[in-house]
């Protein structure tokens, strides 16, 4: 069995274990640049080095050419893994909406809002379904479309019914 094939299999095993079990060698590469020396990057480098060298060797290339082919494949796949790792780690996520973000949006009354108490409303905002306590100037039945007009507390909103569109007037 070729040393390149062993390197390829060991690199693949490290890569698969790392992807399944998480970062195997957490903290070992902390002294080095984290994006270039994660377990996934090292595993993909050695897998590509081994399989690239093995393929070159099986194609009849001398050992020095097989080594260069393996190192080239390792650098390419290691660089691709580093780029993908940075892409995933650097991806931004939207913040969780707060009650202040809901002002001006429409929602639906889920449980009736009495004159002197709280009910609840459901609002859809940026892919989030948010259910909050609500208070209104007048009693609102479940199913009423409402407009968020203010914030009472971090868990409660002030709402008003959505007005029906004005009737058209023909002149």
N, C-alpha and C positions, 0 to 999 in steps of 0.2 A: 504494500500500500504506500502510495506517494505521501510525502510530508505535506504537499499542497492539499491533497484530499483530506488529510487529518485536520489541517488548519481550517479548511472550509467547513468541515463538519462541526468542529469545536466552536467556530465563530457563529454558525447557524444555531447551535444549541444554546450558546450564551444569548444570542439575539432573541430566540423564542422564549427562553426562560425569563428574560428581562421583560418582554412584552406581556407575558402571562402573569408573572409574579410581581411586576413592578421593578423598581431600580434595585438590582441585586447587590451591587457594590456601593450602596449609598454612603457617601462620605469619602470613599477611597480616592476619588479624583478631585476632591474639593480644592486642593492646592493648585490645580491646573485650570485652564479655561473651561468652564462648565459646559458650554455649548459644543465644544470639540471633543471632550473626553467623557461623555456619558457612557453608560454600559451599552446602550443601543448603538452608539456610534462605533465604539470599539468592536462590538460583535459584528456589525455590518462590514467594517473594514477588514477584519480577519476572514470573514466568510468570503468576501469578494476577492481578497488576496489569494486565499486557498483555491477557490474554484477557478479564478482567472489563470493562476499558475498551472493548475492541473489541466485545464483545457489547452493551454499553450503547449504544455509538455506532451499531451496526448496527440497534438497536431504535429509533433516531431521537432519542436523548437528546442534549441540547446538550453541548458539549465539557466544560463545568464539571461537569455531572452524570456524564459518562463518566469523568472524572478521579476524582471522589469514589467512584464504583462500583468503579473499578479499585483505588484505594487501600484501600477496604474489603475487597475480595476478597484483596488482597495481605496485609493485616494478618491476616485470618482464616486464610489458608493458611500464612503465615509463622509465626503462633502455633501452629497445628496441627503444623507441622514441628518447631518448637522443643519442643513438648510430647512429640512422638514421639521426638525425639533424646534428651531427658532421660530418657524412659522406658527407652530401649534402653541408654543409657550407665549408668544408675543401677541396672539390673537386677542383683540379687545372684546369685552362683553358689555352689554348695556347694564346700567345700574338698576337695582330694584326700585320700582317707582315708589315714591313716598306720597303721603296724603297731599302735600303741596303740589305735586305733579298732576293731580286729578282735577284741579280747578279748571273749569271751562269745558270739561268733557261731559259727554252724555252717558247715562246708565239706565238701569231698570230697577224698580223697587222689587225686592225679593220678598220681604215681609213688610206688612203695612206699617206706615209711619203715622202714629197717632198725633193729635194736636199737642199734647204735653209730654211726649216721650220720644223714644228712639225706635226706629225700624232698621232695616238693612237694605242696601243697594248693591248691585253688581255692575262693575264698570270694566270694559275691555280697553286696555292701554298697552300698545307696543307688544302684543303677543301675550300679555299677562291678563289673567282674569282676577279681578280684585273685588272682594266683598267687604264692605265697610258698614259701620253703623251710620245712621243718617237721621237728621232732624230737619223738619220743614215748617214753614209758616202755617200751612194748612195740612189737614190729614190727607194722606196719599194711600191709595189702594195698591195692593200687589199687582205688578204688571205695568204700572204707570211709568212712562218714560220721563226721566228727570235730567236736569242740568246741574252740575256741581257748581255752587256759587261761593263756597268758602269752606274753611277748615274749623271745626269746633275743637278737636283734639287730635292727637296722632292716630286715633282709631275711629274718629267720627267726622262726618262731613255735614255741611249745610247744603240742602238741595232745594230746587224749585221745579215744578212741573214744566215740561217742554211745551211751549205754546204751539197751538195748531197754526198752520200757515194761514195767512190772511186771505180772505176771499178775493178773487179777482174782481175788479170793477171795470165794466165796459163803459167807455165814454162815448 
